[in-house]
Amino acid sequence: MHMHPVVKNLRVAFIINLSFSIIEFVGGALTNSVAILSDAVHDLGDAVVIGISLWMEKFSQKGRSMNYSYGYKRFSTLAAFITSVVLLVGSAIIIFESVPRFFHPEEVHAGGMFALAIVGIIFNGLAILRLRKGDSLNQRAVMLHMMEDVLGWIAVLIGSVVIYYTEWYWIDPLMSLGIAAFILVNATKNIFGVFRIFLQSVPQQVDEHRIISRLTGIDQVKSVHDIHIWSMDGNYNVLTAHIVVDKHARVDELNDIKNQAVQILKEQNIQHPTVQIEFQSGACEFERC
């Protein structure tokens, strides 16, 4: 059975994250490091979130039904929202824990931090390489999760070296605050992207004015009205529009006009166009909608 690339990528990321969280638990116990054990809990939570995203992404690939006429594409967007909210909460927790430690630094095991940081960068880096080319909003949200972990382990790597030679333990919470701020900003942007989809705003990659200009450029087309554009999941865009043609246009020409309109719309990143042809002499109750 053919597996959708997004689903396949999320599955790989899930396996990598879950495997590494187990390694962290073992490493934390061996090094007696509470910080590493805390990060193990964090990564285990990430694995759960990715698992939810994986399930919702698979569900979103289902075809349309009588009750869900557009299919289940929005489940992918819903998963992106959940993932982003978890990121926001996680960032807030990191900030909450890092601020006190900045003023009252705690001694850390620099050698154990360094070793696990190397392993962490490798594991999470592999997951990011798998997810980075994805165009799904859900996949981007999960990749942001993995990027958070990679940046965190890079900070741990650098911090462990500096701490080993200087015993400046305040470096660890300082880097944590910087990473948390980065994730906070990006997760917020992702949530706003989800809101735009749920509120059915015009997709940012679609130029409504250009679409109208191209449609009115078709021979015998006089105007376009009642145009609505929205996205199902950030990639699959839908458009409905009423196209007014010259009152003298022959019936056999209407099909050609419609085909030209559909072709133009597909060129303008519209995957699901629906157009209604009207004659110039007719009246439409939706003309000012």
N, C-alpha and C positions, 0 to 999 in steps of 0.2 A: 504494500500500500504506500502511495506517495505521501510523504509528510511535508506539510507547509514549512518553508524555510524559517519563518518566525517561530513556529512551534518547536522545530528542531533546535534552533539557537537557544530558546528559553530552557529547553530540557537539558542541554549541555551546561548552561549556566547554573541550573538547579543542582545538577550532580556535582559540579565543581565546588559550589558554595557549601553544600551539605558535607561533602568530603573534608573540606578544609576546616569547617567548624568542629568536626570530630578531632582533627589533628590539633586544633587550638586547645580543646579541652584537655587532651593528653599532655600537650606542651605546657599548658598553664599549671597542671598538677605537678609535673616534673620540675618546673622552675620555681614553683611556689609563688607564682605571680598572679595577684588578684586582677591586675590590669588586663592581662592576657585572657584570664577566665571571663572577665566582663566582655571583652571583645568577642570571645567565643559565643557568648549568649547573644550578642548583637548579630553575629554572622548566622547563627542558627535562626534568628528571627528573620534575617534576610532570605534565608532558604525557604522559610514558610511563605513569605511574601511572593517570592519567585514562583513557588508552587501554585499559589492562588492565581498569579498572572498567567501561568502556563495553562491551568485549567480553563480560565476565562478566554484565553486566546484560542484554544482548541474549540471552545463552545462558539466563539464568534465566527468560526469558519463554516458553521452549519448553514444550509440554504434557507430560503424564506419558507414561511409556513402561513397558514390561514390567519393565525393570531399575530404573527410578526412578519408583515408584508415586505419589509426591507431586510429580513434576515436578522442575524444576531451580532452584527458588526459592532454595535455599541458596547457589547460586553468587554471588548478589548479596551475601549476608552474608559469604561468603569474600572477596570483593573489598573489602568494608568493613574486614575484618581486615587485609588486605595494605596498604591505604591508610593505616590507623591506625598500623601498625608502621613504615611509611616515615616518617610524621610524627614518631614517637618518635625514630627514628634521626636524622632531619633536625634535630630540636630539640636532641638531644645534641651534634650536630656544631656547631650554632650556638653553644651554650654553651661548647663546647671551644675554639672560635675566638675568642669574644668576651671571655672572661676575661683572656687575656694582653694583648689589645688595650686593655682597660680600664686596665691598669697601665702599658702601653707604647703609648700612642696613636700611630696612623699618620696622616699627612696625607692628606686626601681632597679630591677636586675638587668643591667645593660647588655650582658652577654646573651641572655635568653631572648631579650627583645630583638637583638640584631639577627639571630638565627631564624626566629619565626617571621621577622620582617621580610627576609629573603624569600622564604617559602610563600608568604602571603602575597608578595608582589607577583610571583610566578603564577600562582593559582588564579588570582583575580585578574591578572593581565591576560591570561588565556581566555577568560570569560569575556572580557571587553573586546578582544580581537574578534570573538565570535559574534558579538552583538553590534559592533560599531557601524556596520553597513545597513542595519535594519531601518526601515522607514515607518514602522508601526509606532504609534505614540506610546503604546504599552511597552514595546521593546526598548524604546529610548528611556523610559522611566526606570526600567530594570537596569539598563546600562549605567544610568546615573547612580544607582545603588552600588554597582560594582566599582564605579569610578571613585565613589566615596571610600570604599575599602582600600583601593590601590593607593590613593592619596594618603590615606591614614597610615598604611604600611610604609610608604616612602618617608613620611614624617617620623615614624617609629625608627626606621633605619638610620636616618640622619641624626635624629635625637639620641639614639642609643650610642652612636659614635662620640657625639659631643659630650654626652653625660659621662661616658666611660673615662674620658680624659679630663673633664672639668668638674664633674659632679654638680653641674647646673641643672638641678631637677625641675626647675620652673620652665625649662624649654618644652617639656612634654605637654603640659596644659596649654602653653602658648600656641603650639602647632595645632592642637586639637581645636582651639577656638577659630583659627584660620580656616581649617577644613570645614568646620560646622557652618561658618558664614558662607563659604562657597556653595555648599550643598543647599543651604537655606534659600539662597537667591535662585538657584537653578530649579529647585523643586517648586518654588512659588511660580516661576515662569511656566512650568509644566502644568500646574493646576489651572492657571489662567487659560492655557491652551485647551484644557479639558472643558472649562466653562464656556469658551467660545463655541465648541462643538455642541454641547448640550443646549446652549441658547440659540443654536442654529444661525450663527453669524456667517457672513460671507467669508469663505476660506481666504486666508491671506495670499495664497498662491494663485488666486483667480481674480482677474481684472474685469469687473462688471461693465465699466464704461467701454472697454475694448470689445467686449462681447456684443454689446448693443450696436457699436459702430460697425462691426463686421456683419452682423445680421441685417442691419438696414442697408448695407452695401449690396445685398443680393438683389438681382433684377426683379422689379415689381413689388418689392417689400417696401412699405411706406413707413411703418413704425413698429416698435416693440413695447409691450406693456405687461403688467402683472408678472414681472420677472422675479423669481425667487431662487436663491442659490444657497446651499448649505452642504455640510460634509457629514458623512455617517461616522467616520472614525479618524479623520485627519488626512486620509488618502483617497477615499472613495467619495467623490463629489457629485451632488445631484442638482439638477436645474429644471425648473418648469417656467414656461413663458408663452405669452400669446403673441403671435406674429400677424400683423395686419398687412394684407396684400391689396394691390390695385383692384378696384371693383370690376375692371374689365378683364382681369386674369381668367384664363380658361381653366376649367376643372382639371383637364389633363396636365396642366402646368403645375398644379399644386403639389403633386408628389415630388417633382423635381426640386421645387423650392424647399420642401420639408427635408429632403435628402441633403441638400446643400447646407441647410441650417444645422442639421445633426452633425455633419462632417466638421463644420466650423467649431461647434461646441466641443467636440472631442479633441480638436486641436488646442482648445483653450482649457484643457485639463478638467473637462466635465465627463465623468464616466457614465452617468445615467441621465441623459437629456430627455425631456418630454416637452414637445411643442404643440400648440394648438393654432391652426390657421384660421384667420377671420378675414372677411371681406371689408374693404374700406367703408362701404355704405352701411354696414351693420353696426349695432350698438352692443357694447359689452359692459356688464355691470361691474366688472373688475378692472375697468380701464384706469382708475385712479388708485388702485390698491398697491 
